[in-house]
Amino acid sequence: MNIKTTIYYSLLFCSITFFFACNKNDGSVTSNAKNIVGTDTTYHDTTQITVGDLVMKYNQTDPCFPSSEVFTFTASSKSIASNATYNWYFGDGYTATGNTVEHSYDASSPYVVMLEIKNAAGDIIKSATFSVKAWGKQIKPEASFSVKSDFTNNTNYITFNSTSSINKGSVVNYLWNWGDGTTESSSVGLTRHQFPTVITDKTYPVKLTITSDAGCTSSATVNVTVPATYPITGDFNAVAYEACTNEHFLFTPTATNVPTGSVYYWNFSDGRGDTTASLPIAYKYKYMNDYDVIMSIYLNSRLIYRTHKTVNAKGEDPKPQARFYSTWVSSNATQETWGFMSQSTILHGGIDGYYWDFGNGNIDNSYKIYAENTYQKNTTATNYNIRLIVTGNGCADTTYRSISVSAK
C-alpha cells in the first residue's frame, strides 16, 4: 500500500470515529507531507485553512430543496510551480483534480478532505487534511400538523400535533404562530394552546414553521375555528297536567343568555331518542318511572349548552280502580253486622290508602282491605250507602254500594 493510500484511509477512519479529533483543539490542521501544523479561520461563509504557505479555502451552498449543497474547494501556494497538480480526496470515495474544484455529498456526515499536490515528475510536494460537515443533497422538510379538540369542557384548549416529515436529518425546532398574536417555539412537535374566550365563533390561521438541523425550513397553515363561549345559565321547567287521567308534561326552557338562532333538543330518557319542537314542548310518558330529562342547546349544529333534571312520571293509567263487595256477618234483635271487602286494583305502583264510609256516620281510614261495621236496627228496614275511596300514585277513585239492614 503506497503512502498516499495509507494517509487517506487513516484520516478517513479518524473522521468517522472521532470527527475533528485528528485536529488540535485550537482548530489547527495537519499537513501530513511536511508534518507541520496549520490553522483554519472562517469569515462569513468561507473557511480558510493555512498550512505554511499553502492556503486552502472552501464554502458550501444552501442544502435546502430545491437547491443541492455544493462545496467549492480552492488551493494556492506561492512556493508551488504553476504546473503542479492538485488532487482532492473528498472522504466519500470521490476525487477531483484542479486548483478549484466542486463536490456534492449524498449523505449527511462529517468527512475528512485530503489535498495532495504533485510536481511535474509526480512527486508529492505538499499534503494536508481538514474536516468538513456535509448536510447532503436537497434536504426537503415538509411541514404539516393535525388539530384536535380533546377537552369538551374547554373548547378553547386545542391540541396540535406535527405530522411533518424530512428526507434527511431531523427537525430541531417547531415554531407555532397561533394567529391570535402569540407564538410558541418548541423542540417537540406535540403541544396545546389556549385560545382567547370569544362571544362569537372565530377562525385563526395557525401556522407551523419547522426548521431542520441543516437550517432548512418549511411552513404549513391550517385555519382553526374556536367556538364561542356563551354565558348560558339555568335549565327548564317541567309541569305535569292531568296527572291521574291523561298525564302530559309541558317543558319550558328557563336558561338565560341563549343566543338567537339556537335550537333546543330534548332527550326524555325513555328510549325514543332526541327530539326538537317549538317551545314549550309537550310530552307524554307511557310508563311510570323517574326519567332524567336532558335539554341540549345547539347553535349552527354545535352543542353550546346542556342541562338535565329528574322528572317523576305516572305514565298511562296511574289511577286506581275502586271496587268492593259486602256480606252479611251476623244479626240479633237490635243490631246487624256487615263486612266489606275491597276488590280495588291499580295497574302501576300500588294502592296506599283505603277510606271506608259506612253510611251511618262511622268511618275507617286505617288502611284495611276488609272492614266490618255494626248497624242499629230500626222499626223498619233501613238502606245505607257505603262509600270506598282508594288512593295510589297520588290519585284517588271512589265507588258506592248499598246495603239493607233488617227491622227490629
BALUM-823833 format. One record per atom (N, C-alpha, C, O): residue in three letters; x, y, z. Coordinates in steps of 0.2 Angstrom, whole numbers, plus 5000, padded with zeros to 4 digits. Example, Ala and Ser with C-alpha at 12.3 -4.5 7.8 and 13.67 -1.06 7.14 Angstrom:
BEGIN
ALA506649725039
ALA506249785039
ALA506649845039
ALA507149835042
SER506449895035
SER506849955036
SER506450005039
SER506750065040
This chain:
BEGIN
MET500449945000
MET500050005000
MET500450065000
MET500950075004
ASN500350114995
ASN500850174995
ASN500650225000
ASN500150215004
ILE501050275001
ILE500950325007
ILE500350365006
ILE500050375011
LYS500150375000
LYS499550414999
LYS498950385001
LYS498550405005
THR498850314999
THR498350275002
THR498350265009
THR497750275012
THR498950255012
THR498950245019
THR498750315023
THR498350305028
ILE498950365021
ILE498750435024
ILE497950445023
ILE497650465028
TYR497750435017
TYR497050445016
TYR496550405020
TYR496150425023
TYR496650335020
TYR496250295024
TYR496350305032
TYR495850295036
SER496950315034
SER497050335041
SER496650395043
SER496250395048
LEU496650445039
LEU496250505040
LEU495450495040
LEU495150525044
LEU495250455035
LEU494550435034
LEU494350405040
LEU493750415043
PHE494650355043
PHE494450315049
PHE494450365055
PHE493950365059
CYS494950415055
CYS494950455061
CYS494350505060
CYS494050515066
SER494150525054
SER493550575054
SER492950535056
SER492450565059
ILE492850475054
ILE492250435055
ILE492150425062
ILE491650425065
THR492750405066
THR492650385073
THR492650445077
THR492250435082
PHE493050495076
PHE493050545081
PHE492850615078
PHE492650655082
PHE492850625072
PHE492650695069
PHE492950755072
PHE492750775077
PHE493450775069
PHE493850835071
PHE494350815076
PHE494750855078
ALA494350755079
ALA494850735084
ALA495550735081
ALA496050735085
CYS495650725074
CYS496350725071
CYS496650795072
CYS497250805072
ASN496150845072
ASN496450915073
ASN496550935080
ASN496250905084
LYS496950985081
LYS497051005088
LYS496451045090
LYS496051075086
ASN496351055096
ASN495851095099
ASN495751165097
ASN495251195097
ASP496351195095
ASP496351265093
ASP496151275086
ASP496251325083
GLY495951225083
GLY495751225076
GLY496251215071
GLY496251235065
SER496851195073
SER497451185068
SER497251125064
SER496851085065
VAL497651125058
VAL497551075053
VAL498251045052
VAL498751085051
THR498250985050
THR498950945050
THR499150935042
THR498650925038
SER499750955041
SER500050935034
SER500450875035
SER500950875038
ASN500150825032
ASN500550755033
ASN501150755029
ASN501650715031
ALA501250795024
ALA501850785020
ALA502450825023
ALA502950795023
LYS502250875027
LYS502850915030
LYS502850905037
LYS503250925041
ASN502250875040
ASN502250865047
ASN502250935051
ASN502550935056
ILE501850985048
ILE501851045051
ILE501151065053
ILE500651025050
VAL501051105057
VAL500351125060
VAL500151185057
VAL500451235057
GLY499551185054
GLY499251245051
GLY498651275055
GLY498451245060
THR498251325053
THR497751355056
THR497151355051
THR497251365045
ASP496551365054
ASP495951375050
ASP495551435053
ASP495451435059
THR495251475049
THR494851535051
THR494251535046
THR494251505040
THR493751565049
THR493051565045
THR492851635045
THR492851675050
TYR492751665039
TYR492451735038
TYR491851725033
TYR491851705028
HIS491351755036
HIS490651745033
HIS490551675031
HIS490451635036
ASP490551655025
ASP490351585023
ASP490951545020
ASP490951485018
THR491551575021
THR492151545018
THR492651525024
THR492751565028
THR492851465024
THR493351445029
THR494051435025
THR494151405020
GLN494551465028
GLN495251465026
GLN495651425030
GLN495651435036
ILE496051375027
ILE496551335031
ILE497251355028
ILE497351355022
THR497651375033
THR498351395031
THR498851345034
THR498851335040
VAL499251315030
VAL499751265032
VAL500451295029
VAL500551285023
GLY500851325032
GLY501351355030
GLY501151415025
GLY500751455026
ASP501451405018
ASP501251455013
ASP500651425009
ASP500451455004
LEU500451365011
LEU499851335007
LEU499151365010
LEU499051355016
VAL498751395006
VAL498151415008
VAL497551385004
VAL497551374998
MET497151345008
MET496551315006
MET495951345008
MET495951365014
LYS495451355004
LYS494851385006
LYS494251335003
LYS494251304998
TYR493651345007
TYR493051315005
TYR492451345007
TYR492451375013
ASN491951345003
ASN491251365006
ASN490751315003
ASN490951274999
GLN490151325006
GLN489651275004
GLN488951315003
GLN488851365006
THR488551294998
THR487951324996
THR487451295001
THR487451255004
ASP486851325000
ASP486251305004
ASP486051235002
ASP485951224996
PRO485951195007
PRO485751125005
PRO484951115005
PRO484751055003
CYS484651165006
CYS483851155006
CYS483551154999
CYS483751194995
PHE483051114999
PHE482751104992
PHE482351164990
PHE482151204994
PRO482451184984
PRO482651144978
PRO483451144977
PRO483651124972
SER483751184981
SER484551184980
SER484851114982
SER484551074985
SER485451104980
SER485851054982
SER486551084985
SER486851124982
GLU486751054990
GLU487351084994
GLU487951064989
GLU488051004987
VAL488351114988
VAL488951114983
VAL489451144987
VAL489451204989
PHE490051104988
PHE490651134991
PHE491151154985
PHE491151124980
THR491451214986
THR491951234982
THR492551244986
THR492651274991
PHE493051204983
PHE493751204986
PHE494251234982
PHE494251224976
THR494651274985
THR495251314981
THR495851304985
THR495851294991
ALA496451304982
ALA497051294985
ALA497551344981
ALA497551344975
SER498051374985
SER498551414982
SER499251414986
SER499151404992
SER499751424983
SER500451424987
SER500951464983
SER500951454977
LYS501251514986
LYS501751554982
LYS502351504980
LYS502751524975
SER502451454984
SER503151414983
SER502951354978
SER503451314977
ILE502451354975
ILE502251294971
ILE502251314964
ILE501951364962
ALA502551274960
ALA502551294952
ALA501951294949
ALA501451254952
SER501851334944
SER501151334941
SER500951264937
SER500351254936
ASN501451224936
ASN501251164933
ASN501151104938
ASN501151044936
ALA501151124944
ALA500951074949
ALA500251044948
ALA499851084946
THR500150984951
THR499450954950
THR499150954957
THR499450924962
TYR498550974958
TYR498150974964
TYR497650924964
TYR497150924960
ASN497750874968
ASN497250814969
ASN496850814975
ASN497150814981
TRP496250814975
TRP495750814981
TRP495450754982
TRP495250714977
TYR495450724988
TYR495150664990
TYR494650684995
TYR494750715001
PHE493950674993
PHE493450704997
PHE493150665003
PHE492750695007
GLY493450605004
GLY493250565010
GLY492650525009
GLY492450485013
ASP492350525003
ASP491750485002
ASP491850434996
ASP491450414993
GLY492550434994
GLY492750394988
GLY492750424982
GLY493050394977
TYR492650494981
TYR492650534975
TYR493250574976
TYR493550594981
THR493550594970
THR494150634969
THR494050684964
THR493550684960
ALA494450734964
ALA494450784958
ALA495150814958
ALA495550814963
THR495350844952
THR495950874951
THR495850954949
THR495450964945
GLY496250994952
GLY496251064950
GLY496351114956
GLY496251094962
ASN496551174954
ASN496651224960
ASN495951234963
ASN495951244969
THR495451234959
THR494751254961
THR494351194959
THR494251174953
VAL493951164964
VAL493551104962
VAL492851114966
VAL492851144971
GLU492351074963
GLU491751074967
GLU491551004968
GLU491750954965
HIS491150994974
HIS490950924975
HIS490350934979
HIS490250974984
SER489850884978
SER489250874982
SER489250804986
SER489450754983
TYR489050804992
TYR489050744996
TYR488250724996
TYR487850764997
ASP488250654995
ASP487550624995
ASP487250625002
ASP486650645004
ALA487650605007
ALA487450595014
ALA487650645019
ALA488150675018
SER487250655024
SER487450705029
SER487950665034
SER487750615037
SER488550695034
SER489050665038
SER489650715039
SER489750755035
PRO490150705044
PRO490750735043
PRO491250695039
PRO491250635038
TYR491650735035
TYR492150705030
TYR492850735031
TYR492850795033
VAL493350695030
VAL494050725030
VAL494250725023
VAL494250685019
VAL494450795021
VAL494650805014
VAL495450805014
VAL495750835019
MET495750775009
MET496450775009
MET496650805002
MET496350794997
LEU497150855002
LEU497450884996
LEU498150854996
LEU498550865000
GLU498250834990
GLU498950814988
GLU499150854982
GLU498850864977
ILE499750884983
ILE500050924977
ILE500650894975
ILE501150874978
LYS500650874968
LYS501250844965
LYS501550884960
LYS501250924957
ASN502250884959
ASN502650924954
ASN502550884948
ASN502150834947
ALA502850914943
ALA502850884936
ALA503050814935
ALA502850774931
ALA503550794940
ALA503850724940
ALA503350674944
ALA503450614944
GLY502850704947
GLY502350654950
GLY502550644957
GLY502250604961
ASP502950684960
ASP503150684967
ASP502750724971
ASP502550784969
ILE502550694977
ILE502150734982
ILE502550784985
ILE503050774988
ILE502350854984
ILE502750904987
ILE502350934993
ILE502750964997
LYS501750934993
LYS501350954999
LYS500750915000
LYS500450884995
SER500550905006
SER499950865008
SER499650895014
SER499950905019
ALA498950905014
ALA498650925020
ALA497950895020
ALA497650875015
THR497650895027
THR496950865028
THR496650915032
THR496950945036
PHE495950915031
PHE495550955036
PHE494850925035
PHE494650885031
SER494450945040
SER493750915041
SER493250955038
SER493251015039
VAL492650935036
VAL492050975034
VAL491450935036
VAL491450875037
LYS490950975037
LYS490250945039
LYS489850955033
LYS489651015031
ALA489550895030
ALA489150905024
ALA488450885027
ALA488350845031
TRP487950925024
TRP487250905025
TRP486950865020
TRP486350835022
GLY487250855015
GLY486950815009
GLY486550855004
GLY486450915005
LYS486250814999
LYS485950854994
LYS485150864995
LYS484850814998
GLN484950924993
GLN484250934993
GLN483850915000
GLN483450864999
ILE484050945005
ILE483650925011
ILE482950955011
ILE482851015009
LYS482450915011
LYS481750945010
LYS481250925015
LYS481050875016
PRO481250975020
PRO480650965025
PRO480050985022
PRO479951025018
GLU479550945025
GLU478850965023
GLU478450975030
GLU478350925034
ALA478151035031
ALA477851045037
ALA477051025036
ALA476751045031
SER476850995041
SER476050985042
SER475950965049
SER476350955053
PHE475250975051
PHE475050965058
PHE474350945058
PHE473950965053
SER474150915063
SER473450895064
SER473150935070
SER473550965074
VAL472550945070
VAL472150985075
VAL471650945079
VAL471250915075
LYS471550945085
LYS471050905089
LYS470850945095
LYS471250975099
SER470250945096
SER469950975102
SER469850915107
SER469350875106
ASP470250905112
ASP470250855117
ASP469850865123
ASP469650815126
PHE469650925124
PHE469350945131
PHE468650975130
PHE468651035128
THR468150935131
THR467450955129
THR467251015134
THR466851055132
ASN467551015140
ASN467351075145
ASN467751135143
ASN467651185147
ASN468251135139
ASN468651195137
ASN468851185130
ASN469351165128
THR468351215126
THR468451205119
THR468951255116
THR469051255110
ASN469151305120
ASN469751345118
ASN470351315118
ASN470851345116
TYR470451255122
TYR471051225123
TYR471151175118
TYR470851115118
ILE471651185113
ILE471651135107
ILE472351105107
ILE472851135108
THR472351045104
THR472951005104
THR473251005097
THR472851005092
PHE473851025096
PHE474151025089
PHE474750975089
PHE475150965094
ASN474750935084
ASN475250885083
ASN475550885076
ASN475250875071
SER476250895076
SER476650895070
SER476650835066
SER476750785070
THR476450835060
THR476550775056
THR477050785050
THR477050755045
SER477450825052
SER477950855047
SER478450795045
SER478550745049
SER478850795040
SER479250745038
SER479950785035
SER479850845033
ILE480450745034
ILE481050775032
ILE481450715029
ILE481550665032
ASN481750725023
ASN482050665019
ASN482850655022
ASN483050595022
LYS483150705025
LYS483750695028
LYS483850745034
LYS483550795034
GLY484150715039
GLY484250755045
GLY483650745049
GLY483250705049
SER483550795054
SER483050795058
SER482750865060
SER483150915058
VAL482150875062
VAL481850935064
VAL482050955071
VAL482050915075
VAL482351015071
VAL482651035078
VAL482151095081
VAL482251105087
ASN481751125077
ASN481351175080
ASN480651175077
ASN480551175071
TYR480151185081
TYR479451195079
TYR479251265081
TYR479151275087
LEU479051315076
LEU478851375078
LEU478151385076
LEU477951385070
TRP477751395081
TRP477051405080
TRP476851475081
TRP476951515085
ASN476451495076
ASN476151565076
ASN475351555076
ASN475051525072
TRP475051565082
TRP474451545083
TRP473851595080
TRP473251575080
GLY474051645077
GLY473651685074
GLY473251735078
GLY472851775076
ASP473351725085
ASP473051775090
ASP473451825093
ASP473351845098
GLY474051835090
GLY474551875092
GLY475051845096
GLY475551885099
THR475051785097
THR475551745101
THR475951695097
THR475651665092
THR476551675099
THR476951625096
THR477251575101
THR477251595107
GLU477451525099
GLU477751475103
GLU478351435099
GLU478251415094
SER478951435102
SER479451395099
SER479651335104
SER479651335110
SER479651275100
SER479751215104
SER480251165100
SER480251165094
SER480551115104
SER480951065101
SER480551005100
SER480850955097
VAL479951005102
VAL479550945101
VAL478850965097
VAL478651025097
GLY478550915093
GLY478050935089
GLY477350925092
GLY476850945088
LEU477250905098
LEU476650905101
LEU476550965106
LEU476950965110
THR476050995105
THR475851055110
THR475151065110
THR474751045106
ARG474951105115
ARG474251135116
ARG474251205117
ARG474751235119
HIS473751235115
HIS473651315115
HIS472951335118
HIS472451305115
GLN472951375122
GLN472351405125
GLN472151475121
GLN472551525122
PHE471651465117
PHE471451525113
PHE471051575117
PHE470751555122
PRO471051635116
PRO470651685120
PRO469851665119
PRO469651635115
THR469551685125
THR468751675125
THR468451725121
THR468551785121
VAL468051705116
VAL467651745112
VAL466951735112
VAL466651685114
ILE466551785111
ILE465751785111
ILE465451765104
ILE464851745104
THR465851765099
THR465651735093
THR466251695090
THR466851695092
ASP466051645086
ASP466551595083
ASP467051635080
ASP466951685076
LYS467751615080
LYS468251655077
LYS468751605074
LYS468951555077
THR468951615068
THR469451575065
THR470151605065
THR470251665063
TYR470651565067
TYR471351585067
TYR471751545062
TYR471751485062
PRO472151585058
PRO472651555054
PRO473251525057
PRO473751565058
VAL473251465060
VAL473851445064
VAL474351415059
VAL474251375054
LYS474951445060
LYS475551425055
LYS476051395059
LYS476351415064
LEU476351335056
LEU476851305059
LEU477451305054
LEU477451295048
THR478051325057
THR478651335053
THR479151285056
THR479351295062
ILE479451235053
ILE479951185055
ILE480551205053
ILE480651235047
THR481151195057
THR481751205055
THR482151145056
THR482151115061
SER482551125051
SER482951065051
SER483651075054
SER483851135055
ASP484051025056
ASP484751035059
ASP485151065054
ASP485751095055
ALA484951065047
ALA485351105042
ALA485151175041
ALA485451205037
GLY484651195045
GLY484451265044
GLY483851275038
GLY483651325037
CYS483651215036
CYS483151215031
CYS482451225034
CYS482351205040
THR481951265031
THR481351275034
THR480751255029
THR480851255023
SER480151245032
SER479551235028
SER478951255033
SER479051255039
SER478451285030
SER477851305034
SER477251285031
SER477151265025
ALA476751275036
ALA476051255034
ALA475551295038
ALA475751305044
THR475051315035
THR474551345039
THR473851315038
THR473651285033
VAL473551305044
VAL472851275045
VAL472351325048
VAL472551355053
ASN471751335045
ASN471351385049
ASN470951345054
ASN470651285053
VAL470951365060
VAL470751335066
VAL470151375069
VAL470251435071
THR469551355069
THR468951395072
THR468851375079
THR468751315081
VAL468951425083
VAL468751425090
VAL468051445092
VAL467851495090
PRO467651395094
PRO466951415096
PRO466851465101
PRO467251475106
ALA466351505100
ALA466151555105
ALA465951525112
ALA465751465112
THR466151555117
THR465951535124
THR465351585126
THR465451645127
TYR464751555127
TYR464151585129
TYR464051585136
TYR464051525139
PRO463851635140
PRO463751635147
PRO463051615149
PRO462751645152
ILE462851555146
ILE462251525147
ILE462151495154
ILE462651465157
THR461651515158
THR461451485164
THR460751465165
THR460351485161
GLY460551425169
GLY459851405170
GLY459751335167
GLY460151305164
ASP459051315168
ASP458851255165
ASP458151255162
ASP458051295157
PHE457651225165
PHE456951225162
PHE456451205167
PHE456651175172
ASN455851225166
ASN455351195170
ASN454951135167
ASN454951135161
ALA454751095171
ALA454351035169
ALA453751035173
ALA453751015179
VAL453151045170
VAL452551045174
VAL452050995171
VAL451950985165
ALA451850955176
ALA451350895174
ALA450650925174
ALA450450955179
TYR450250905169
TYR449550915169
TYR449150855168
TYR449350805165
GLU448550855171
GLU448050795171
GLU448450735173
GLU448350685170
ALA448750735179
ALA449250685181
ALA448850615182
ALA449150565180
CYS448250615184
CYS447850555185
CYS447450525180
CYS447150475180
THR447350565175
THR446850545169
THR447250545162
THR447150495159
ASN447650595161
ASN447950605154
ASN448550645155
ASN448650695152
GLU449050615159
GLU449650655161
GLU450050665155
GLU450250625151
HIS450250735155
HIS450750755150
HIS451150815153
HIS450850855157
PHE451750825151
PHE452150875153
PHE452250925148
PHE452250915142
LEU452350985151
LEU452551045147
LEU453251065149
LEU453351095155
PHE453751065145
PHE454351085146
PHE454551155143
PHE454451165137
THR454751195148
THR454851265146
THR455551285148
THR455751285154
PRO456051305143
PRO456651325145
PRO456651395149
PRO456251435148
THR457151395154
THR457251455158
THR457951475158
THR458151525161
ALA458351445153
ALA459051465153
ALA459151535150
ALA458751555146
THR459551575152
THR459651645150
THR460351645146
THR460751605146
ASN460351705143
ASN460951725138
ASN461051675133
ASN461551655130
VAL460451645130
VAL460451595125
VAL460551645118
VAL460051685117
PRO460951635114
PRO461051675108
PRO460451655103
PRO460151605103
THR460351705099
THR459751705094
THR459951655089
THR460551645087
GLY459451615087
GLY459651565082
GLY459751495085
GLY459851445081
SER459751485091
SER459951425094
SER459351375094
SER458751395093
VAL459451315094
VAL458951255093
VAL459051215099
VAL459551195101
TYR458451205102
TYR458351155108
TYR458251085106
TYR457751075102
TYR458651045109
TYR458550965108
TYR458350935115
TYR458650955120
TRP457850895115
TRP457650865121
TRP457750785121
TRP457650755116
ASN458050755126
ASN458050685127
ASN457650665133
ASN457950685139
PHE457150635132
PHE456650615138
PHE456850555142
PHE456550535146
SER457450525139
SER457750465143
SER457250405143
SER457250365148
ASP456750395138
ASP456350335138
ASP456450295132
ASP456050255130
GLY457050305129
GLY457250265123
GLY456950295116
GLY457050255111
ARG456650355116
ARG456450375110
ARG456950425106
ARG456750445101
GLY457450435109
GLY458050475106
GLY457850555107
GLY457350575110
ASP458250595103
ASP458250665104
ASP457650685099
ASP457450655094
THR457350745102
THR456850775098
THR456850845098
THR457150875103
THR456650885094
THR456650955094
THR455950975091
THR455650945087
ALA455651035094
ALA455051055093
ALA454951125095
ALA455351155098
SER454451165093
SER454351235095
SER454251235103
SER453951185106
LEU454351285106
LEU454351285113
LEU453751325116
LEU453551375112
PRO453451305121
PRO453651255126
PRO453451185122
PRO453051185118
ILE453751135124
ILE453651065121
ILE453251025126
ILE453451015132
ALA452750985123
ALA452350945127
ALA452550875126
ALA452750855120
TYR452550835131
TYR452750765131
TYR452350715135
TYR452150735141
LYS452250655133
LYS451850605137
LYS452350545138
LYS452650525133
TYR452350515144
TYR452650455146
TYR452150395146
TYR451650405148
LYS452450345143
LYS451950285143
LYS452050245150
LYS451450225153
TYR452650245153
TYR452650205159
TYR452850245165
TYR453150305164
MET452650225171
MET452850265177
MET453550255179
MET453850195178
ASN453950305180
ASN454650305181
ASN454950375183
ASN454650425182
ASP455550375185
ASP455950435186
ASP456350435180
ASP456750395178
TYR456350495176
TYR456650505170
TYR457150565170
TYR456950615173
ASP457750555168
ASP458250605168
ASP458150645161
ASP458450625156
VAL457850705161
VAL457750735155
VAL458350785154
VAL458550825158
ILE458550785147
ILE459150815145
ILE458950875140
ILE458650855135
MET459150935142
MET459050985137
MET459651005134
MET460151025138
SER459751005127
SER460351025124
SER460251085119
SER459751085116
ILE460651135119
ILE460651195115
ILE461151195110
ILE461751185112
TYR460951195104
TYR461451195098
TYR461351265094
TYR460851295094
LEU461951285092
LEU461951345088
LEU462451325082
LEU463051305083
ASN462151335076
ASN462551315070
ASN462751245070
ASN463351225068
SER462351195072
SER462451125073
SER463051105078
SER463251055078
ARG463151155082
ARG463651145088
ARG463351145094
ARG463051195096
LEU463551105099
LEU463251105106
LEU463551155109
LEU464151165110
ILE463151205112
ILE463451255116
ILE463251255124
ILE463451295128
TYR462751215125
TYR462551215132
TYR462151145133
TYR461751125129
ARG462151115139
ARG461751055141
ARG461651055148
ARG462051075152
THR460951045150
THR460751035157
THR460250985157
THR459950955152
HIS460150955164
HIS459650905164
HIS459350905171
HIS459550935176
LYS458750875172
LYS458450865179
LYS458050805178
LYS457850785173
THR457850775184
THR457450715185
THR456650735185
THR456450785189
VAL456350695181
VAL455550705181
VAL455250645183
VAL455450595181
ASN454750645188
ASN454450595190
ASN453750585186
ASN453350635187
ALA453650535182
ALA453050525178
ALA452650475181
ALA452950415183
LYS452050485180
LYS451550425182
LYS451350385177
LYS451150325178
GLY451450405171
GLY451350365165
GLY450650355163
GLY450250395166
GLU450450305159
GLU449750295157
GLU449350255163
GLU449650215166
ASP448750275164
ASP448350235169
ASP448650235176
ASP448750175178
PRO448850285179
PRO449050285185
PRO448550285191
PRO448750265197
LYS447950295189
LYS447350295194
LYS447150235196
LYS447050185192
PRO447050215203
PRO446750155205
PRO446050155203
PRO445650205202
GLN445750085203
GLN445050075201
GLN444750045208
GLN444949995210
ALA444250085211
ALA443950065217
ALA443350015216
ALA442950035212
ARG443349965219
ARG442849915219
ARG442849875226
ARG443349865229
PHE442249855228
PHE442149815234
PHE441549775234
PHE441049795230
TYR441449725238
TYR440849695239
TYR440649685247
TYR441149695251
SER440049675248
SER439849675255
SER439549605257
SER439249575252
THR439549595263
THR439249525265
THR438949535272
THR439249565276
TRP438449505273
TRP438149495280
TRP438549455284
TRP438749405282
VAL438649475291
VAL439049445295
VAL438649415301
VAL438749355302
SER438249455304
SER437849425310
SER437349475311
SER437349535309
SER436849455315
SER436249495317
SER435949475324
SER435949415325
ASN435649515328
ASN435249505334
ASN434649545334
ASN434549575329
ALA434349555340
ALA433749585340
ALA433849665339
ALA433349695336
THR434349695340
THR434449765340
THR434949785335
THR434949845333
GLN435449745332
GLN435949765328
GLN436149715323
GLN435949655324
GLU436449735318
GLU436649695312
GLU437349715310
GLU437549775309
THR437849665309
THR438549675307
THR438649655300
THR438449605297
TRP438949695296
TRP439149685289
TRP439949695288
TRP440249725292
GLY440149655283
GLY440849655281
GLY440949685274
GLY440549675270
PHE441449715273
PHE441649745267
PHE442349725264
PHE442849745268
MET442349705258
MET443049685256
MET443249715249
MET442849715245
SER443749755250
SER444049795244
SER444249745238
SER444549695239
GLN444049755232
GLN444249725226
GLN444649775221
GLN444649765215
SER444849825224
SER445149885220
SER445849855217
SER446149815220
THR445949885211
THR446549875208
THR446949935206
THR446649995206
ILE447549925204
ILE447949985201
ILE448449955196
ILE448749905198
LEU448549985190
LEU449049955185
LEU449749965187
LEU450149925186
HIS449950025189
HIS450650045191
HIS450650065198
HIS450250095201
GLY451250045201
GLY451350075208
GLY450950025212
GLY450849965212
GLY450650055218
GLY450250025222
GLY449750065226
GLY449850125226
ILE449250035229
ILE448750075232
ILE449050085239
ILE449250045243
ASP448950145241
ASP449250165248
ASP448750195253
ASP448950215258
GLY448050185251
GLY447550205256
GLY446850185254
GLY446650185249
TYR446550165260
TYR445850145259
TYR445450185264
TYR445550195270
TYR444950225262
TYR444450265266
TYR443750235266
TYR443450235260
TRP443550205271
TRP442850175272
TRP442350225275
TRP442550255281
ASP441850245272
ASP441250275275
ASP440650235275
ASP440350215269
PHE440450215281
PHE439950155281
PHE439250185281
PHE438750145281
GLY439150245280
GLY438450275279
GLY438050295285
GLY437550325284
ASN438350275291
ASN437950285297
ASN438350335301
ASN438250335308
GLY438850365298
GLY439250415302
GLY439850385305
GLY440350415307
ASN439950315304
ASN440650285305
ASN441050285299
ASN440850275294
ILE441750295300
ILE442250295295
ILE442850255297
ILE442950235303
ASP443250225293
ASP443850185294
ASP444350205289
ASP444250195283
ASN444950235291
ASN445450255286
ASN446150225288
ASN446650255287
SER446050165292
SER446650135294
SER446950085289
SER447250035291
TYR446950095283
TYR447250055278
TYR447049985278
TYR447449935279
LYS446349975278
LYS446049905279
LYS445749885272
LYS445349915270
ILE445949825270
ILE445649805264
ILE444949775265
ILE444549775262
TYR444949745272
TYR444249715274
TYR444149755280
TYR444549765285
ALA443449775281
ALA443249815286
ALA442549785288
ALA442149765284
GLU442349795295
GLU441649775297
GLU441349835301
GLU441749875303
ASN440749835300
ASN440349895304
ASN439649865306
ASN439349825303
THR439449885312
THR438849865316
THR438349925315
THR438449975317
TYR437749905313
TYR437249945312
TYR436649935317
TYR436549875319
GLN436349985320
GLN435749985324
GLN435149975320
GLN435050005315
LYS434749925322
LYS434149915319
LYS433549965320
LYS433549985326
ASN433249985316
ASN432650025316
ASN431949985316
ASN431949925315
THR431450025317
THR430749995317
THR430649965310
THR430149925309
THR430949995305
THR430849975298
THR431549955295
THR432049985298
ALA431549925290
ALA432249905286
ALA432449975284
ALA432150015281
THR433149985284
THR433550045283
THR434050025278
THR434449985278
ASN434150075272
ASN434650065267
ASN435250115269
ASN435150175271
TYR435850095268
TYR436450135269
TYR436850135263
TYR436950075260
ASN437150185261
ASN437650195256
ASN438350195258
ASN438550235262
ILE438650145256
ILE439350135258
ILE439850165253
ILE439750145247
ARG440350205255
ARG440750235251
ARG441550205252
ARG441750205258
LEU441850195247
LEU442550175247
LEU442950215243
LEU442850225237
ILE443450255246
ILE443950295242
ILE444650255243
ILE444950245248
VAL444950245237
VAL445650215237
VAL446050265234
VAL445950305229
THR446750265236
THR447250315234
THR447850275232
THR447950225235
GLY448150305227
GLY448850275224
GLY449150315219
GLY448750345215
ASN449750325219
ASN450150365214
ASN449850435214
ASN449950475210
GLY449650455220
GLY449350525221
GLY448750535218
GLY448450595217
CYS448350485216
CYS447750485213
CYS447250445217
CYS447450405221
ALA446550465216
ALA446050435220
ALA445450415216
ALA445350445210
ASP445150365218
ASP444450335215
ASP443950325220
ASP444150295225
THR443350335218
THR442850325223
THR442250275220
THR442150285214
THR442050235225
THR441450185222
THR440950185228
THR441150195234
TYR440350165226
TYR439750165231
TYR439450095231
TYR439450065226
ARG439150075236
ARG438750015236
ARG438250015242
ARG438350045247
SER437649995241
SER437050005246
SER436949935249
SER437049885246
ILE436749935256
ILE436549885259
ILE435949895263
ILE435749955264
SER435549845265
SER434949855268
SER434949815275
SER435049755275
VAL434849855280
VAL434849825287
VAL434149815289
VAL433749855289
SER434049755291
SER433349725293
SER433049765299
SER433449795303
ALA432349765299
ALA432049795305
ALA432149755311
ALA432249695311
LYS431949795317
LYS431949755324
LYS431449705324
LYS431349665329
